[in-house]
């Protein structure tokens, strides 16, 4: 799956391919393939961390809402 994704991204680079190859070499990667592999894995980790953060926020909001309902029905109390 990931191999196909990397090859697809390389094909879609078109005119940016020389730029990305230079960037990969500058960052110390052996090939463009390894550079994109690392880049995709970092994107996946960032997405996973973002998802985890969103679930934490949702849980916190739910607990606050439940706590607010338990304290009283009016806003003045």
C-alpha positions as MATLAB code, in Angstrom:
seq = 'XXXXXXXXXXXXXXXXXXXXXXXXXXXXXXXXXXXXXXXXXXXXXXXXXXXXXXXXXXXXXXXXXXXXXXXXXXXXX';
ca = [
       0.000    0.000    0.000;
       2.616    2.524    1.047;
       4.904    1.505   -1.820;
       2.137    2.289   -4.302;
       1.519    5.642   -2.617;
       5.193    6.588   -2.870;
       5.402    5.603   -6.524;
       2.223    7.540   -7.251;
       3.632   10.657   -5.607;
       6.858   10.337   -7.603;
       4.842   10.122  -10.826;
       2.796   13.182   -9.866;
       5.841   15.371   -9.180;
       6.295   16.192  -12.892;
       8.228   19.483  -13.032;
       9.029   19.506   -9.324;
      10.957   16.227   -9.472;
      14.441   17.801   -9.850;
      13.678   20.161   -6.976;
      12.542   17.316   -4.713;
      15.602   15.226   -5.656;
      17.919   18.100   -4.689;
      16.028   18.601   -1.450;
      16.277   14.882   -0.635;
      20.022   14.900   -1.300;
      20.466   18.039    0.806;
      18.654   16.388    3.727;
      20.889   13.309    3.443;
      18.559   10.783    1.855;
      19.995    8.228   -0.549;
      17.116    8.485   -2.998;
      13.912   10.347   -3.702;
      12.018    7.181   -2.791;
      13.503    7.103    0.739;
      12.808   10.823    1.167;
       9.138   10.447    0.224;
       8.840    7.339    2.389;
      10.036    9.333    5.393;
       7.836   12.287    4.486;
       4.712   10.109    4.238;
       5.417    8.390    7.549;
       5.816   11.781    9.255;
       2.523   12.955    7.755;
       0.799    9.811    9.041;
       2.198   10.334   12.544;
       1.101   13.977   12.542;
      -2.386   12.994   11.409;
      -2.574   10.339   14.125;
      -1.466   12.831   16.781;
      -4.046   15.333   15.557;
      -6.786   12.699   15.766;
      -5.740   11.804   19.312;
      -5.796   15.466   20.319;
      -9.280   15.947   18.885;
     -10.631   12.953   20.797;
      -9.108   14.307   24.024;
     -10.781   17.666   23.455;
     -14.139   16.016   22.734;
     -13.893   13.943   25.929;
     -13.025   17.023   27.943;
     -15.997   18.917   26.548;
     -18.301   15.997   27.337;
     -17.096   15.744   30.926;
     -17.544   19.493   31.409;
     -21.078   19.314   30.035;
     -21.959   16.393   32.304;
     -20.476   18.169   35.321;
     -22.427   21.312   34.492;
     -25.707   19.374   34.266;
     -25.090   17.732   37.639;
     -24.495   21.020   39.495;
     -27.887   22.508   38.767;
     -30.394   23.370   36.147;
     -30.163   27.147   36.296;
     -27.178   29.285   35.493;
     -27.335   31.359   38.660;
     -26.447   28.488   41.011;
];
